[in-house]
Amino acid sequence: MSVSVNAGITGVQTLTVNVSDAASQTASAQVSLTINAPPVVSIGASAPGLGCGITSITLTANVSVGATYNWDDGSSTPTRTISASGTYGLSATATNGCSATATSLTIGQGGNNANITVTLVFNSSATVMGTGVPTITVPNRPGQVFQVFGGTGSSFSRQMVLDRIQGYLISEEDYSSTGVFPIKRPSPFSITVRDGSGCTRTVQGEIVMR
């Protein structure tokens, strides 16, 4: 005879067992069953991903009081410092002998950094790029340039919209190590700043000539 118990039920449970034979004689009995609860276990992280100045992340073992635990590398310390992207695991065993495994945590290698301040300068007029799409108005004359500042040890790229034909976007992209770009035409644009650590931020705007 086997007995099934729904998941999530813990503590002392009373079960009634009814039996009958071929002569329809019946009998019943009650038994007490102690169902132990598994430990609560999860993984905490000091940051969601590596990159953009974050070279290491501290993982924390969040487990039930009294439970023992092991990381997937065999260590059993409350915290674990990692410096490589990947998937990390943790298991725990409660004092009652029940065990559980935490949902694995995947740490990625990030590349975007909204903390890079990007500034566009034209004729000593500076525009700090935010989350919107600002319009920058410049005189309608040839030979003009603007300069991009942002990050440390950065390189810069610009993409300009040239035309839209039958639903297709035609654009031009150029690069600069100094952040200086010629103003070729009025158009929407995007600027990507890549700093010395490999982190990037892309901002958008539109140049209008008058």
Buried (B, 14 or more C-beta within 10 A) or exposed (E): EEEEEEEEEBEEEEEEEEEEEEEEEEEEEEEEEEBEBBBBBBBEBEEEBBBBEBEEBEBBBBBBEEBEBBBBEEEEEEEBEBEEBEEBBBBBBBEBEBBBEBEEBEBEEBBEBEEBEBBBBBEEEEBEBEEEEEEBEBEEEEEBEBBBBBBEEBBBBBBBBEEEEEEEEEBEEEEBEEBEBEBEEBBBBBBBBBBEBEBBBBBBBBBEBE
